[in-house]
């Protein structure tokens, strides 16, 4: 009698659609993407993991070098020295720019934050497949931790940048406090861009090889080495507008305005703070939602 009942039950179960069968026995789909509010809650609950993972990666990145974390400062300084030799001395792009050394170093340090966050974010999924397949956690932890890692590096190197700016004759003023909102907006923008490229990089691994060339081209268009205003006057209005909307240029200008007294508000791009806020909000939301929509696909073949 019992076997007959079981047989009937099995036949009834076979006739049910998979969704109804799972609901009948209280089953849920393994690896199902949570709703956006649930995902955000899970991500917030793992904020300590994000910070700890970023700090551990930062330490590991320099563990094999003799100078260790000194390279966090040496790398942008050496880049600044090379670029000053090429653009300041050989190409003489320093003409008409007061305190070109501080101008150049600020642009390099600021742009390198975005550059490193984007490149690390692109590889954050494809480079951590073992961790993704072994543990269950919101995958956005990875590109976010890469952004935090690069922010930690920048904060260390900012002490050296501040020393350079003071040594080259710039005064310490209340404007330096503007570094905080500027860095916050840039961090949100970088995180959104990192999540956007993390999803693309998880499917197209060749993107990680292509990104350095794209980033280098972006750098040359972002006023790191030259003054945009002095060149844009000879360009069509549409091209000039595109230059002024470049987010990397906007964050460079905000950082220079905050740290350098020789950079006046009149030389900044129009509505620069509103534009920076807009880029941060748009990149942050689009990058986050776009990444979340593929949450259940990361780590699968």
C-alpha positions in Angstrom: 0.0 0.0 0.0 2.8 2.4 0.9 4.7 1.6 -2.3 1.5 2.3 -4.3 1.1 5.7 -2.6 4.8 6.6 -3.3 4.4 5.5 -6.9 1.3 7.8 -7.3 3.1 10.7 -5.6 6.2 10.2 -7.9 3.9 10.2 -11.0 2.2 13.4 -9.8 5.6 15.0 -9.2 6.7 14.1 -12.7 3.7 15.9 -14.2 4.4 19.1 -12.3 6.4 21.9 -14.0 9.9 22.3 -12.4 8.9 25.6 -10.7 5.8 24.1 -9.1 7.7 21.0 -8.0 10.4 23.2 -6.3 7.7 25.3 -4.6 5.9 22.1 -3.4 9.0 21.0 -1.5 10.3 24.4 -0.4 13.3 24.3 -2.7 15.0 27.4 -4.2 17.3 27.7 -7.2 20.9 27.4 -6.3 22.9 30.5 -7.3 19.8 32.5 -8.1 20.3 36.2 -8.4 18.8 38.1 -5.4 16.8 41.2 -5.8 18.7 44.4 -6.0 17.8 45.5 -2.4 18.7 42.0 -1.1 22.0 42.1 -3.0 22.8 45.6 -1.6 22.1 44.3 1.9 24.3 41.3 1.4 27.1 43.5 0.1 26.8 45.9 3.1 27.0 42.9 5.5 30.3 42.0 3.9 31.9 45.4 4.0 34.5 44.2 6.5 35.5 41.5 4.1 35.9 44.0 1.2 38.2 46.1 3.3 40.2 43.2 4.6 40.5 41.6 1.2 41.8 45.0 -0.3 44.3 45.4 2.5 45.6 41.8 2.1 46.0 42.2 -1.6 47.8 45.5 -1.1 50.3 43.9 1.2 50.7 40.9 -1.1 51.3 43.0 -4.2 54.6 44.3 -2.8 55.7 41.3 -0.6 58.2 40.0 -3.2 59.9 43.4 -3.7 62.9 44.4 -1.6 61.5 47.9 -1.0 58.0 46.6 -0.3 55.3 49.2 -0.1 57.7 52.0 -0.8 56.8 51.3 -4.4 53.4 52.7 -3.8 55.1 56.1 -3.7 58.0 55.4 -6.0 55.9 54.3 -9.0 54.0 57.6 -9.4 57.1 59.6 -8.6 59.1 57.8 -11.3 56.3 58.2 -13.8 56.2 61.9 -13.0 60.0 62.2 -13.5 59.7 60.5 -16.9 56.7 62.6 -18.1 58.4 65.8 -16.9 61.5 64.9 -19.0 59.4 64.2 -22.1 56.6 66.8 -21.8 58.1 69.5 -19.6 61.7 69.6 -21.0 61.6 68.1 -24.4 58.2 69.1 -25.7 58.0 72.2 -23.5 54.4 71.8 -22.5 55.1 73.6 -19.3 54.9 77.0 -21.0 52.1 79.1 -19.5 51.5 76.7 -16.6 52.6 78.1 -13.2 54.4 75.5 -11.1 54.4 72.8 -13.7 56.0 70.2 -11.5 53.1 70.3 -9.0 50.6 70.5 -11.9 52.1 67.4 -13.5 52.5 65.4 -10.3 48.9 66.1 -9.2 47.5 65.1 -12.6 49.6 61.8 -12.7 48.7 60.8 -9.1 45.0 61.6 -9.7 44.7 59.8 -13.0 46.7 56.8 -11.8 44.0 56.2 -9.2 41.4 55.8 -12.0 43.7 53.9 -14.2 44.7 51.4 -11.6 41.1 50.9 -10.4 39.8 50.3 -13.9 42.6 47.9 -14.9 42.3 45.9 -11.6 38.5 45.9 -11.9 38.7 44.4 -15.4 40.6 41.4 -14.0 38.7 41.2 -10.7 36.4 38.4 -11.8 38.5 36.5 -14.4 41.5 36.6 -12.0 39.6 35.2 -9.0 37.7 32.3 -10.4 39.0 29.9 -7.7 37.7 32.1 -5.0 34.4 32.6 -6.8 33.8 28.9 -7.3 34.8 28.0 -3.8 32.8 30.5 -1.7 29.4 32.1 -1.9 29.4 35.9 -1.6 28.2 38.9 -3.6 30.6 39.1 -6.6 30.6 42.9 -6.5 32.9 42.5 -3.5 35.8 41.9 -5.9 35.7 45.0 -8.1 34.8 47.1 -5.0 37.8 45.7 -3.1 40.0 46.5 -6.0 38.8 50.1 -6.0 39.4 50.3 -2.2 42.9 48.9 -2.7 43.8 51.6 -5.2 42.3 54.3 -2.9 44.6 53.0 -0.1 47.6 53.3 -2.4 46.6 56.8 -3.4 46.2 57.9 0.2 49.7 56.7 1.0 51.1 58.6 -2.0 49.1 61.7 -1.2 51.5 62.5 1.6 54.3 62.6 -0.9 52.2 64.7 -3.3 51.4 67.2 -0.6 55.2 67.5 0.2 55.9 68.1 -3.5 53.3 70.8 -3.7 54.5 72.6 -0.6 58.2 72.3 -1.7 57.4 73.8 -5.1 56.0 76.9 -3.4 52.2 76.3 -3.1 50.8 77.4 0.3 48.7 75.2 2.6 45.2 76.7 2.5 41.6 75.8 3.5 41.1 74.7 -0.1 42.9 71.5 0.7 39.8 70.3 2.4 38.2 70.0 -1.0 40.3 67.0 -1.6 37.8 65.0 0.5 34.7 65.5 -1.6 36.7 65.3 -4.8 38.2 62.0 -3.9 34.9 60.7 -2.7 33.2 61.4 -6.1 36.2 60.0 -8.0 36.1 56.8 -5.9 32.4 56.3 -6.6 33.0 56.9 -10.3 36.0 54.5 -10.3 34.0 51.8 -8.5 31.1 52.0 -11.0 33.6 51.8 -13.9 35.4 48.9 -12.3 32.1 47.0 -11.9 31.1 47.7 -15.5 34.4 46.4 -16.9 34.5 43.5 -14.4 31.4 42.1 -16.1 32.7 42.7 -19.6 36.1 41.3 -18.6 34.6 38.1 -17.1 33.2 37.2 -20.6 35.9 38.7 -22.8 39.2 38.0 -21.3 41.0 39.7 -24.1 39.6 43.0 -22.8 42.3 43.0 -20.1 45.0 43.1 -22.8 43.3 45.9 -24.7 42.5 48.1 -21.7 46.1 49.5 -21.2 46.0 51.0 -24.7 42.6 52.5 -24.1 43.6 53.9 -20.8 46.8 55.4 -22.3 44.8 57.1 -25.0 42.4 58.4 -22.3 45.3 59.8 -20.3 46.6 61.9 -23.2 43.2 63.4 -23.6 42.7 64.3 -19.9 45.0 67.2 -19.4 47.5 65.3 -17.3 50.5 66.9 -19.1 49.0 70.0 -20.7 46.5 72.8 -20.1 43.2 72.0 -21.7 42.1 75.7 -21.8 45.1 76.8 -23.8 44.6 74.2 -26.5 40.8 74.0 -26.6 40.4 77.6 -27.8 41.5 76.4 -31.2 39.0 73.6 -31.4 35.4 73.5 -32.6 32.8 74.1 -29.9 31.5 70.5 -30.0 35.0 69.0 -29.5 35.7 71.5 -26.7 32.5 70.5 -24.9 33.5 66.8 -25.1 36.9 67.7 -23.6 35.3 69.5 -20.7 33.0 66.6 -20.0 35.9 64.1 -19.8 35.6 62.7 -16.2 39.3 62.2 -15.9 39.9 65.8 -16.8 37.3 66.9 -14.3 38.8 65.0 -11.4 42.3 66.2 -12.3 41.1 69.8 -12.3 39.3 69.5 -9.0 42.4 68.0 -7.3 44.6 70.7 -8.8 42.2 73.4 -7.7 42.1 72.0 -4.2 45.9 71.6 -3.7 47.3 74.4 -5.9 46.7 78.1 -5.1 48.0 79.0 -8.6 45.0 77.2 -10.1 42.1 79.6 -10.0 38.3 78.8 -10.2 38.1 80.8 -13.4 40.3 78.3 -15.2 38.1 75.3 -14.3 35.6 73.6 -16.7 32.1 75.1 -16.5 29.8 73.6 -13.7 32.7 71.3 -12.7 31.3 70.1 -9.4 27.9 69.4 -10.8 29.5 67.5 -13.7 31.7 65.5 -11.3 28.6 64.6 -9.2 26.8 63.6 -12.3 29.6 61.3 -13.5 29.8 59.7 -10.0 26.1 59.0 -9.8 25.7 57.8 -13.4 28.8 55.6 -13.4 28.0 54.2 -9.9 24.4 53.3 -10.6 24.9 52.0 -14.1 28.0 50.0 -13.2 26.4 48.5 -10.1 23.1 47.5 -11.8 24.9 46.2 -14.9 27.2 44.0 -12.7 24.3 42.7 -10.5 22.3 41.6 -13.6 24.9 39.0 -14.4 25.6 37.9 -10.8 24.6 34.3 -11.3 26.9 33.9 -14.3 30.2 34.8 -12.7 32.5 31.8 -12.3 30.7 29.5 -14.7 32.3 28.0 -17.7 
